Amino acid sequence: MTTNVEYENANVVAAYKNTATMIAQWSTDVDTNSDSTDLDTVFGQLDDGSWLDICNDGDTKMYVAFGTTGGSIDPAATGSGLTQCWPIPPNSTVSWRVQAGLTVLYYRMASSATTIRVRRSSTRPCIQPTEQFKGVGVI
């Protein structure tokens, strides 16, 4: 592998249970008010190329956008303004690749409240020591 992005694409991981030293999953309640969380603070070391799975547990659309600190999103926004966002259909999961510096996740429901679930679904070089992996044919 020549780049971190190639490494991340080739090293998709399972939905690991959180431990005291590794946060792999995060969730929070979401309502019709725009809110945000810096996922780099939650997971630590989110790099350009890290993959995240974002799940809408609700029965109505959820709206999301990645950015930097400050601001909000608005599902009714039109044009190309600063509050634009993307819908996640009810009861579905989408995969997103983190872009450099854009680690703040903005989220909001169209109506009613639900839970958003986010999991880090890839690992970057040097996070997992190579001794954790056995070579082909090694028992």
Number of C-alpha atoms within 10 A of each C-alpha: 9 6 10 16 19 12 17 22 16 13 16 16 14 11 13 13 10 11 9 5 6 11 15 21 19 15 12 10 11 22 17 17 14 18 15 21 16 17 21 15 11 13 15 12 12 22 20 17 21 24 25 21 17 21 21 24 20 19 15 18 21 31 22 23 19 22 18 14 14 8 12 19 23 21 19 9 12 10 7 8 10 12 17 17 23 15 17 18 17 14 13 14 16 12 14 15 17 19 15 12 13 18 21 19 18 23 25 28 26 16 15 14 18 19 16 21 16 21 23 24 23 21 21 23 14 7 8 10 8 10 7 7 9 9 9 6 5 6 5
